[in-house]
């Protein structure tokens, strides 16, 4: 094997070794790339690095990221989930498993408005977990439902994962948003069906809201609250996604209107203040800066790996994978799923996916379908231990009487449901490709 390919293998090994000892991901990418790239070709290999970094910074599509993050953080500050859970709890509380279904529905709405996993899980954990414990909910089921609900924001557009995948795969953001809509809703529906079936099989795990508690609010008042609380964010979601999917506005333009719209929604709720705007701006800056720093460092790693003939090495490896196109896709999805146990979705997106892209193009695979498969697969990384971020978020706000083992046990069924959705999407590509084709994208 040529020496450069050995260095490419060592580059990947060093990346995981540095991660294992706790080095931050961005620095791990940069150090591994610079060190082994310099060993292979000297400083000349990195003459193209300024142009690659400029390409990331100047990428017009990525402007949508801070704008969508701003929209999400601003709506999170308005505490929409507090009011929504109160309404949905009364609407669905008479059904066994109804409170769990309500949490999933709030996750869908918050996923479409905020798209921030941490914000959704922390909010739902603070609001719903103590209430579920008081009502006698099975602890693992309660914890798993909250974690799973929070991850829906990573597949239901507007999703940051989809924006980054559009950049990596060279696809339109609007096309990927349209492609992910139905798989995201199917996943949410599967979660709801599971909780309702659980209510029939294990009714003691998912008890109903008491009649006395439901009667504290009249139906008329409940309807008025539902309209007042749910209508503004729903209108915002429809305006943002509808303008993108309908081809009226580019993703960045729609994102800017979403950011402005989130301010108006918070103002209409009477919760806007300069302190909220300041906190939102600072939080948006921190989140965006962290993501962009990882993307910049990923360019160092990608340039070095490509220069060391790493792509050819990967293609040679795929040539021995049996099963043709199906074999390659299954191998890729299994690899992404396994990596999700240990590293974050951003690193997987910018390290693993580009390695498969040349071969996928060569095999003439539908990249819109592949992007949806990857997005659903990456979503599992938020739940898979030991480093599932959803588990950490819930642990940070869970009451002391909730053991960590309950959180870990609770997510296992939902990981299985996510994999079932992945299989359904794999066997039915039209689930992802129908809507983009129907609207002419």
C-alpha positions in Angstrom: 0.0 0.0 0.0 1.4 3.4 -0.9 2.8 5.5 2.0 0.3 8.2 1.6 -2.7 5.9 2.1 -1.1 4.6 5.3 -0.9 8.2 6.5 -4.6 8.6 5.5 -5.5 5.6 7.8 -3.3 7.0 10.6 -5.1 10.4 10.1 -8.5 8.8 10.8 -7.1 6.7 13.7 -5.5 9.8 15.3 -8.8 11.6 15.0 -10.7 9.0 17.1 -7.7 8.7 19.5 -7.8 12.4 20.2 -11.5 12.3 20.6 -11.2 9.4 23.1 -8.9 11.4 25.4 -11.2 14.4 25.4 -9.7 16.8 22.9 -12.4 19.1 21.5 -13.7 18.0 18.1 -12.7 21.1 16.1 -9.2 20.9 17.4 -9.0 17.2 16.8 -10.0 17.7 13.1 -7.4 20.5 12.6 -4.5 18.7 14.4 -5.0 15.4 12.7 -5.3 17.0 9.3 -2.3 19.4 9.7 0.0 16.8 11.2 -0.5 14.0 8.7 -1.0 16.3 5.7 2.4 17.9 6.5 4.0 14.5 6.9 2.8 13.5 3.5 3.3 16.6 1.4 4.8 19.3 3.5 3.3 22.8 3.8 2.5 23.0 0.1 -0.6 20.8 0.6 -2.3 23.6 2.4 -1.9 26.3 -0.2 -5.5 25.7 -1.1 -6.7 26.0 2.5 -7.5 29.7 2.5 -9.7 29.3 -0.5 -11.5 26.4 1.0 -12.1 28.3 4.3 -13.3 31.3 2.3 -15.7 29.1 0.5 -17.2 28.0 3.8 -17.5 31.5 5.2 -18.8 33.0 1.9 -21.3 30.2 1.3 -24.7 32.0 0.9 -26.7 28.9 1.9 -25.1 28.7 5.3 -26.4 32.2 6.1 -29.6 30.5 6.9 -28.1 28.7 9.9 -27.8 31.7 12.3 -31.1 33.1 11.1 -32.9 29.8 11.9 -31.0 29.5 15.2 -32.1 33.0 16.1 -35.7 32.1 15.3 -35.5 29.0 17.4 -33.8 30.7 20.4 -36.3 33.6 20.3 -39.3 31.3 20.4 -37.7 29.2 23.1 -37.4 32.3 25.3 -41.2 32.9 24.8 -41.8 29.6 26.6 -44.3 28.4 24.0 -44.0 24.8 25.2 -45.3 25.7 28.7 -48.6 26.9 27.3 -48.8 24.3 24.6 -48.4 21.4 27.1 -51.1 22.9 29.3 -53.5 22.9 26.4 -52.6 19.5 24.9 -52.5 17.9 28.3 -56.2 18.8 28.8 -57.1 17.8 25.2 -55.3 14.4 25.3 -55.3 13.6 29.0 -58.4 11.4 28.9 -56.6 8.9 26.6 -54.1 6.4 28.1 -50.8 7.5 26.7 -52.4 10.8 25.7 -49.9 12.9 27.7 -47.1 11.2 25.9 -48.7 11.8 22.5 -49.1 15.4 23.6 -45.4 15.7 24.3 -44.6 14.2 20.8 -47.0 16.8 19.2 -45.3 19.6 21.1 -42.0 18.2 19.9 -43.2 18.4 16.3 -44.3 22.0 16.7 -41.1 23.0 18.5 -39.0 21.1 16.0 -40.6 23.1 13.2 -40.2 26.4 15.0 -37.0 26.1 17.0 -35.1 23.1 15.6 -32.9 23.1 18.7 -32.8 19.7 20.4 -31.3 21.0 23.7 -33.9 23.8 24.0 -36.8 21.4 23.3 -35.7 18.7 25.7 -34.8 21.1 28.5 -38.1 22.9 28.2 -40.2 19.7 28.1 -38.1 18.1 30.8 -38.7 21.0 33.2 -42.4 21.3 32.4 -43.6 17.7 31.8 -41.3 15.3 33.7 -42.4 16.4 37.2 -46.0 16.3 36.1 -45.6 12.8 34.6 -44.0 11.5 37.8 -46.8 12.9 39.9 -49.4 11.1 37.7 -47.5 7.8 38.1 -46.0 7.5 34.6 -43.4 4.7 34.1 -40.1 6.6 34.6 -38.2 5.1 31.6 -41.2 5.7 29.3 -41.6 9.3 30.5 -37.9 10.0 30.0 -37.7 8.3 26.6 -40.8 10.2 25.3 -39.3 13.5 26.2 -35.9 12.7 24.7 -37.5 11.3 21.5 -39.8 14.3 21.2 -36.8 16.7 21.4 -34.9 15.0 18.5 -37.8 15.5 16.0 -36.4 19.0 15.3 -33.4 17.3 13.5 -35.6 15.8 10.8 -38.6 18.1 10.6 -37.7 21.2 8.6 -36.3 23.7 9.0 -33.4 21.5 10.2 -29.8 22.5 10.5 -28.8 18.9 9.5 -30.6 19.3 6.2 -29.0 22.7 5.5 -25.5 21.2 6.0 -26.4 18.1 4.0 -27.6 20.3 1.1 -24.2 22.0 1.1 -22.3 18.7 1.3 -24.3 16.9 -1.3 -24.8 19.8 -3.7 -28.6 19.8 -3.4 -31.1 22.6 -2.9 -32.1 23.3 0.7 -35.7 23.6 -0.3 -35.6 20.2 -2.0 -34.2 18.5 1.1 -36.8 20.3 3.3 -39.6 19.0 1.1 -38.0 15.5 1.1 -37.7 15.3 4.9 -41.2 16.5 5.7 -43.1 13.2 5.3 -40.4 11.0 6.8 -40.4 13.3 9.9 -44.1 13.2 10.2 -44.1 9.4 9.7 -41.6 9.1 12.5 -43.7 11.3 14.8 -46.8 9.2 14.0 -44.9 6.0 14.8 -43.9 7.4 18.2 -47.6 8.3 18.9 -48.8 4.9 17.8 -46.3 3.2 20.1 -47.5 5.3 23.1 -51.2 4.5 22.3 -50.4 0.8 22.0 -48.5 1.0 25.2 -51.6 2.5 26.8 -53.5 -0.7 25.9 -50.8 -3.2 26.7 -49.4 -1.5 29.8 -52.1 0.9 31.0 -50.4 1.4 34.4 -47.3 2.8 32.7 -49.2 5.7 31.0 -52.2 6.7 33.2 -54.7 9.4 32.2 -55.2 12.9 33.6 -57.8 12.8 36.3 -61.3 14.0 35.6 -61.1 16.6 38.3 -58.0 18.1 36.7 -59.6 18.2 33.2 -62.7 19.9 34.5 -60.7 22.9 35.8 -60.8 24.4 32.3 -64.0 24.7 30.2 -64.0 23.5 26.6 -64.6 27.1 25.3 -61.7 28.4 27.3 -59.6 25.5 26.1 -60.4 26.2 22.5 -59.6 29.9 22.9 -56.3 29.1 24.5 -55.4 26.6 21.8 -56.1 29.3 19.1 -54.2 32.0 20.9 -51.2 29.9 21.8 -50.9 27.6 18.9 -51.9 29.7 15.9 -49.1 32.3 15.8 -46.2 29.8 15.8 -48.1 27.6 13.3 -48.6 30.5 11.0 -44.9 31.3 11.3 -43.9 27.7 10.4 -46.3 27.6 7.4 -45.0 31.0 6.2 -41.3 30.0 6.4 -41.6 26.4 5.1 -44.3 27.2 2.6 -42.2 30.0 1.0 -39.2 27.7 0.7 -41.0 24.6 -0.6 -43.3 26.7 -2.8 -40.3 28.4 -4.4 -41.4 31.9 -3.4 -38.3 32.6 -1.3 -34.8 31.2 -1.0 -33.9 29.5 2.3 -31.9 32.4 3.5 -34.6 34.9 2.6 -37.2 32.7 4.4 -34.9 32.3 7.4 -34.6 36.1 7.7 -38.4 36.4 7.6 -38.6 33.6 10.2 -36.2 35.5 12.5 -38.3 38.7 12.2 -41.5 36.7 12.6 -40.2 35.1 15.8 -39.8 38.6 17.3 -43.3 39.5 16.3 -44.7 36.2 17.8 -42.9 36.9 21.1 -44.1 40.5 21.0 -47.7 39.5 20.4 -47.4 37.1 23.4 -46.3 40.1 25.5 -43.0 38.6 26.4 -40.6 40.7 24.3 -38.0 42.7 26.0 -34.5 44.0 25.3 -33.0 41.5 27.8 -34.7 38.7 25.8 -33.3 40.1 22.6 -29.9 40.4 24.1 -29.9 36.8 25.4 -31.2 35.5 22.1 -28.5 37.3 20.1 -25.7 36.1 22.4 -26.9 32.5 22.4 -27.3 32.6 18.6 -23.7 33.9 18.2 -22.3 31.2 20.5 -24.1 28.4 18.7 -23.3 29.7 15.2 -19.6 30.4 16.0 -19.2 26.9 17.4 -20.7 25.3 14.3 -18.7 27.4 11.9 -15.4 26.7 13.8 -16.0 23.0 13.4 -16.8 23.5 9.6 -13.6 25.4 9.1 -11.5 22.8 10.9 -13.2 20.1 8.9 -11.8 21.7 5.8 -8.3 21.1 7.1 -9.0 17.5 7.7 -10.8 17.0 4.4 -8.0 18.6 2.4 -5.4 16.5 4.1 -7.4 13.3 3.7 -8.0 13.9 0.0 -4.4 14.8 -0.6 -3.3 11.6 1.1 -5.5 9.6 -1.4 -8.0 8.8 1.3 -10.9 8.9 -1.1 -9.3 6.3 -3.3 -8.8 4.2 -0.3 -12.4 4.4 0.7 -13.5 3.6 -2.9 -11.3 0.5 -2.9 -12.8 -0.5 0.3 -16.4 -0.2 -1.1 -15.4 -2.2 -4.1 -15.1 -5.3 -1.8 -18.5 -4.7 -0.1 -21.0 -7.2 -1.5 -24.5 -6.3 -2.7 -23.8 -3.5 -5.2 -25.7 -0.3 -4.5 -27.7 -1.8 -1.7 -24.5 -3.1 -0.1 -22.8 0.3 -0.2 -25.9 2.2 1.2 -26.4 -0.3 4.0 -22.7 -0.2 4.8 -22.8 3.6 4.9 -25.9 3.7 7.1 -24.5 1.1 9.5 -21.3 3.1 9.8 -23.1 6.4 10.5 -25.3 4.7 13.1 -22.3 3.2 14.9 -20.4 6.5 14.8 -23.4 8.2 16.3 -22.6 6.4 19.6 -19.4 8.3 19.9 -19.3 11.6 17.8 -21.7 14.3 17.0 -23.8 14.7 13.8 -21.8 17.7 12.5 -18.5 15.7 12.5 -20.2 12.7 10.9 -21.7 14.9 8.2 -18.5 16.6 7.3 -16.2 13.6 7.7 -18.1 10.5 6.7 -20.6 11.7 4.1 -18.0 13.3 1.7 -16.2 10.0 1.7 -19.2 8.3 0.2 -20.3 11.1 -2.1 -18.0 10.2 -5.1 -19.1 6.6 -5.1 -22.8 7.6 -4.7 -22.4 9.9 -7.7 -20.7 7.1 -9.6 -23.5 4.7 -8.8 -26.1 7.3 -9.8 -28.0 7.1 -6.5 -30.8 9.6 -5.8 -29.0 12.0 -3.5 -32.3 13.5 -2.2 -33.4 10.1 -1.0 -29.9 9.5 0.5 -30.0 12.8 2.3 -33.3 11.8 4.0 -31.8 8.5 4.9 -28.8 10.1 6.4 -30.9 12.7 8.3 -33.1 10.0 9.9 -30.0 8.0 10.7 -28.2 10.9 12.3 -31.2 11.6 14.4 -30.5 8.4 16.3 -27.1 9.8 17.4 -28.9 12.1 19.9 -30.4 9.1 21.7 -27.7 6.4 21.5 -25.5 6.1 24.6 -22.9 6.7 25.9 -22.7 10.2 24.2 -26.3 10.9 23.1 -26.8 14.6 23.7 -30.5 14.2 24.4 -29.6 12.0 27.4 -27.3 14.7 28.8 -29.9 17.5 28.3 -32.6 15.6 30.2 -30.2 14.5 32.9 -29.3 18.2 33.6 -32.9 19.1 34.4 -34.4 15.8 35.7 -35.4 15.7 39.4 -32.9 14.0 41.6 -35.2 11.0 42.1 -34.9 10.1 38.4 -32.0 7.7 38.0 -29.7 8.0 35.0 -30.5 4.3 34.2 -34.2 5.2 33.7 -33.2 7.8 31.0 -31.0 5.3 29.2 -33.6 2.5 29.4 -36.3 4.8 28.2 -34.7 5.8 24.9 -34.1 2.2 23.8 -37.6 1.6 22.3 -37.5 4.9 20.5 -34.1 4.1 19.0 -35.8 1.0 17.7 -38.7 3.0 16.3 -36.2 5.3 14.6 -34.5 2.4 12.9 -37.9 1.0 11.8 -38.6 4.4 10.2 -35.2 4.2 8.5 -36.1 0.8 7.1 -39.5 2.0 5.9 -37.8 5.0 4.2 -35.2 2.7 2.6 -37.8 0.4 1.2 -40.0 3.3 0.1 -37.8 6.0 -1.5 -41.0 7.7 -2.8 -41.7 8.8 0.8 -38.8 11.3 0.4 -38.9 12.0 -3.3 -42.6 12.4 -3.9 -43.1 15.9 -2.6 -40.0 17.4 -4.3 -41.1 15.9 -7.6 -44.7 17.0 -7.1 -43.7 20.6 -6.7 -41.3 20.4 -9.6 -37.9 20.5 -7.7 
